[in-house]
Amino acid sequence: MPTTLGALGRSPDYSLFDNPTLNERILYVKYWQKKLKHNEEISFPDTLRNEIASLTYDFSFAYLKEALYVPTSAPRCTDLTPA
């Protein structure tokens, strides 16, 4: 018996999920907006909620999380002058 047959994460069975609907994306963006509410370095007005949800129509929840989380966690570059 090959060792990979019983290994976690190596199953040939995959679950496919539909991408979130517009309403689900709006709720997810709202969740992140609330989560980032207390971060004074980030401006996340209500007007962006629907715009972000509309622009991410073909995003999965994983991609949507990356789109919302990564820009908030990346180091800030304040000196933009060429070296």
C-alpha positions in Angstrom: 0.0 0.0 0.0 1.5 3.4 -0.9 2.0 5.7 2.0 0.1 8.6 0.4 -3.3 6.8 0.4 -3.9 7.5 4.0 -2.2 10.8 4.2 -4.2 13.9 5.0 -4.6 16.4 2.2 -3.7 13.8 -0.5 -7.2 12.6 -1.2 -8.3 12.6 -4.8 -11.7 13.9 -3.7 -12.1 17.6 -3.8 -15.0 19.8 -2.8 -16.0 22.5 -5.2 -17.8 25.6 -3.9 -19.6 28.2 -5.8 -18.1 31.7 -5.6 -20.0 33.9 -3.2 -23.0 35.9 -4.5 -23.0 39.7 -4.5 -25.0 39.8 -1.2 -22.5 37.3 0.4 -19.6 39.4 -0.8 -21.2 42.6 0.7 -21.6 40.8 4.0 -18.0 39.6 3.9 -16.7 43.0 3.1 -18.8 44.4 6.0 -17.3 41.8 8.3 -13.8 43.0 7.3 -14.8 46.6 7.6 -16.0 45.9 11.2 -12.8 44.0 11.9 -10.6 46.9 10.8 -12.8 49.6 12.3 -10.4 50.3 15.2 -7.3 50.5 13.0 -6.7 54.3 12.7 -4.3 53.9 9.8 -7.0 52.4 7.5 -9.9 54.4 6.1 -12.7 52.0 5.1 -15.8 54.0 4.4 -19.2 52.4 3.9 -19.2 53.7 0.3 -16.5 51.2 -0.6 -18.5 48.2 0.5 -20.7 47.8 -2.6 -17.9 48.9 -4.9 -15.5 46.2 -3.6 -18.2 43.6 -3.7 -19.0 44.5 -7.3 -15.4 44.5 -8.5 -14.8 41.0 -7.0 -17.6 39.2 -8.8 -15.5 36.2 -9.7 -13.5 35.9 -6.4 -13.8 33.0 -4.1 -13.9 33.7 -0.3 -10.2 32.9 -0.2 -9.3 35.4 -2.9 -11.6 38.0 -1.3 -9.9 37.6 2.0 -6.5 38.1 0.4 -7.8 41.2 -1.4 -9.0 42.7 1.9 -6.4 41.4 4.3 -3.0 41.7 2.5 -3.2 45.4 1.9 -3.9 46.0 5.5 -1.0 43.9 6.8 1.7 44.9 4.3 4.5 47.1 5.6 4.0 50.8 4.8 6.5 52.5 2.6 6.7 56.2 3.4 9.8 57.2 1.5 8.9 57.0 -2.2 12.0 58.9 -3.5 14.2 56.9 -6.0 17.4 55.5 -4.6 
